[in-house]
Amino acid sequence: MPKNIELHIEELVLHGFSPGDRYRIGEAVEQELSRMLADRGVPESLALGGEIASVDGGAFEVATGSDAGVVGAQVAKAVYGGLRQ
């Protein structure tokens, strides 16, 4: 039976992006992370409940000129990977 979880991201720190893209990137992160959780499952770190103080998504490269949706998807993949550690 699928579990319902509530995921709240207090702060998302991204360096090197236009402040004007922050909401579009945030929305893309939310959409992609929701899709990944539904498709790949909830990592054990979340399935056990409680809070996770921080997740280090590491670093990744973004092609010059990438739109906010692409950036958000890459951020979500990095966050999901951080949750699985």
Secondary structure, DSSP 8 states (H G I E B T S, - for coil): ---------S----SSS-GGGHHHHHHHHHHHHHHHHHHH---HHHHT-S--S----------TT--HHHHHHHHHHHHHHHHT-
